[in-house]
Amino acid sequence: MDRADDAGVKRPISQPQLSRRAFVVGSLAAGFALAVMPVSADTITTGSNGLVAGEVKIPVEGGEIPAYRAMPANGGPFPTVLVVHEIFGVHEHIKDICRRLAKLGYFAVAPLLYAREGDVASMSDVQQIIAKVVAKVPDQQVASDLDATVAWAKSTGKADTAKLGITGFCWGGRQVWLYAAHNPSLKAGVAWYGPLQPPAAAIRPKNPIDLVDQINAPILGLYGGADMGIPVAQIEQMRAALKAAGKPSEIVIYPDTPHGFNADYRPSYKPEAAKDGWKRMQAWFKEHGVA
């Protein structure tokens, strides 16, 4: 398959040979993932007034995966933002992120990238989620499913995929960096506390730090200075690598701020950093053609 860039030039996109496996999850669960209950009193809920929002199906290699899509009810086509979920899947927080983006005029879509591996919504233990589901998701499969999501969005006639952005959180933040090295048509990305150097594995052969030279789009990285899982030394190494490669990306470190600072439904939520990051994300997308 070829993809046309903004100038109409077709560029080949590799089609990975993905192993055939059953799709375990056929639809999105309602509410929040069991592992994050009870939710915080600070949880933000964005209404769907003026929006078209709800579950959709994305045709992918071997079948289809569920996704949540939100967009303005009138007008279009709209600039497009892929929303890549954290380890808890496409639960209510990720759906709300899509609605927030739709309120800003975006076509936002969050595909469930674990649909083949397992249902994390019903798991109550974080380590179980990581070991039984997250650790089994190949990066190659994620990139292919995100490509399929872009193709589906374009087919609706409501998404302007020439203005394509991506944002993701935690596990999804890492995928933002990887997708920026995969898709030459991406305009910009925003990675919220995405791991930079987790242990490599056969299904995760490269990390963001390994792919700096291949990054195609400007990426804004938002990180916490007190993140126990992502040392500041690794963040600084990534920042230095981006500068050395001449990549127009930027990394912001919020001092004394933990992992998951935008997760308003969890105790890790830090309103000041979250609000600043959200403003920076909007400005980043506008500056780099996702508007």
DAVENMO-V517605 format. One record per residue. N is the residue number from 1. SS is DSSP state (helix for helix, strand for strand, loop for the rest). Layout:
n->[N:N]
ss->[SS:SS]
//
This chain:
n->[1:2:3:4:5:6:7:8:9:10:11:12:13:14:15:16:17:18:19:20:21:22:23:24:25:26:27:28:29:30:31:32:33:34:35:36:37:38:39:40:41:42:43:44:45:46:47:48:49:50:51:52:53:54:55:56:57:58:59:60:61:62:63:64:65:66:67:68:69:70:71:72:73:74:75:76:77:78:79:80:81:82:83:84:85:86:87:88:89:90:91:92:93:94:95:96:97:98:99:100:101:102:103:104:105:106:107:108:109:110:111:112:113:114:115:116:117:118:119:120:121:122:123:124:125:126:127:128:129:130:131:132:133:134:135:136:137:138:139:140:141:142:143:144:145:146:147:148:149:150:151:152:153:154:155:156:157:158:159:160:161:162:163:164:165:166:167:168:169:170:171:172:173:174:175:176:177:178:179:180:181:182:183:184:185:186:187:188:189:190:191:192:193:194:195:196:197:198:199:200:201:202:203:204:205:206:207:208:209:210:211:212:213:214:215:216:217:218:219:220:221:222:223:224:225:226:227:228:229:230:231:232:233:234:235:236:237:238:239:240:241:242:243:244:245:246:247:248:249:250:251:252:253:254:255:256:257:258:259:260:261:262:263:264:265:266:267:268:269:270:271:272:273:274:275:276:277:278:279:280:281:282:283:284:285:286:287:288:289:290:291]
ss->[loop:strand:strand:strand:loop:loop:loop:loop:loop:strand:strand:strand:loop:loop:loop:loop:loop:loop:loop:loop:loop:loop:loop:loop:loop:loop:loop:loop:loop:loop:loop:loop:loop:helix:helix:helix:loop:loop:loop:loop:loop:loop:loop:loop:loop:loop:loop:loop:loop:loop:strand:strand:strand:strand:strand:strand:strand:strand:strand:strand:loop:loop:strand:strand:strand:strand:strand:strand:strand:strand:strand:strand:loop:loop:loop:loop:loop:strand:strand:strand:strand:strand:strand:strand:loop:loop:loop:loop:loop:loop:loop:helix:helix:helix:helix:helix:helix:helix:helix:helix:helix:helix:helix:loop:loop:loop:strand:strand:strand:strand:strand:loop:loop:loop:loop:loop:loop:loop:loop:helix:helix:helix:loop:loop:loop:helix:helix:helix:helix:helix:helix:helix:loop:helix:helix:helix:loop:loop:helix:helix:helix:helix:helix:helix:helix:helix:helix:helix:helix:helix:helix:helix:helix:helix:helix:loop:loop:loop:strand:strand:strand:strand:strand:strand:strand:strand:strand:strand:strand:loop:helix:helix:helix:helix:helix:helix:helix:helix:helix:helix:helix:helix:loop:loop:loop:loop:loop:strand:strand:strand:strand:strand:loop:loop:loop:loop:loop:loop:loop:loop:strand:loop:loop:strand:loop:loop:loop:helix:helix:helix:loop:helix:helix:helix:loop:loop:loop:strand:strand:strand:strand:strand:strand:strand:loop:loop:loop:loop:loop:loop:loop:helix:helix:helix:helix:helix:helix:helix:helix:helix:helix:helix:helix:helix:loop:loop:loop:loop:loop:strand:strand:strand:strand:strand:loop:loop:loop:loop:loop:loop:loop:loop:loop:loop:loop:loop:loop:loop:loop:loop:helix:helix:helix:helix:helix:helix:helix:helix:helix:helix:helix:helix:helix:helix:helix:helix:helix:loop:loop:loop:loop]
//
